[in-house]
Amino acid sequence: MISLYKKLSRFAARHFAQRWLPLRKGRGVVSFTFDDVPASACQEGAQLLESYHARGTFYVCGGLTDGIEQTQPCHSVQALQRLAENGHEIGCHTFSHTNCANASMALLDEDWRKNQDFFEKNELITSGFAFPFGAYDLPSKLSASKLFSYSRITAGGTQVGRADLNALRAQALYADSTEADTILALIQQTATEGGWLIFYSHEVTATPGLWGTTPEQLESALRIARQLSCEILPVQKAIEYFKN
Ligand SMILES: [Zn+2]
């Protein structure tokens, strides 16, 4: 019964509470996002984006600041402030890297509030959200839609025609498991069909773990996106681009 309930719950989360953004600008958009925000994403990641005159989106858990996550040293407050000053977007990722599909709404509301307090204390302005683990259910999707300008999930692939602002689909950019052919094909599809491809990754180092990227892989994706004349925009800026 539990598994049937879970299946129904997942179906409901995917197919209800949608907020459609039409993608009809002609030109494709590629966004680069970094979850948990390891220190290397703030440094190597941001620098690479900036060398392509592009900016990214960084989803922060205040509870990970100055800590270690998956063996990777995490961001400092100063690093986040520098990102914001340089035009990158800072987003929420819950305070405690909470699995939103399992948490009670009371716990989740408290965790979101705690992260908002962290942002306010450190003078960081945020409006968007990424679900940790890409995990969500209908109640958390609905609650997030009231608190944030958008919510990003994982799910893979690009989006064409329209995108659900309450569950923006994103594609892993992992050195270990994302093939170069996949990256090329997705950017080509995005460019040809005027879609929106959102990449997500974690650390940016020469020897990343399973959930990180290398400077080479990140740069290759940036280069292809530029060669195919895609816009490269942080997620919130991309939404404004499609709306205007
Ligand atoms: Zn995460």
Boltz pocket constraint, residues with backbone or C-beta under 6 A from the ligand:
constraints:
  - pocket:
      binder: B
      contacts: [[A, 35], [A, 36], [A, 93], [A, 97], [A, 131], [A, 132], [A, 133]]
      max_distance: 6.0
